[in-house]
Amino acid sequence: MGRAPTVGLYVLALIVVVVGVDILFFRNHFWERLMVNIGIVLIFAAFYFRFLKS
């Protein structure tokens, strides 16, 4: 699989996780949702730079 499809699937997975967590757990909690979303993005970024960046 090439680089572009891998990054595309990775970004799609990030979006699915963020939206899923927002809907399931933090629907009416703005600040908590914002903090959790930032944490999720940081975890995905760390995983990307550790394992997927070549």
PABA-626187 format. One record per residue (C-alpha): x, y, z. Coordinates in steps of 0.1 Angstrom, whole numbers, plus 5000, padded with zeros to 4 digits. Layout:
XYZ...
***
This chain:
500050005000501350344991501950645014498850845004496350565010497950485044497850845056494250875043493150565062494950695093493251025092489850855086490550635117491350955137488051115126486050805134487550775169487051145177483451155165482650825182484050935216482151265213478851105206479150815231480650995261480851375259477751495241476851785265480351855280482152105259485452145279485851775287485151695250487751945239490451815263489751455253489851535216493151715220494451405238493251175211494951385184498251385204498151015208497550955171500351205162502751025186501850685171502250835136505650975142506850665161505650395137504350525104506750805094509550675073
***
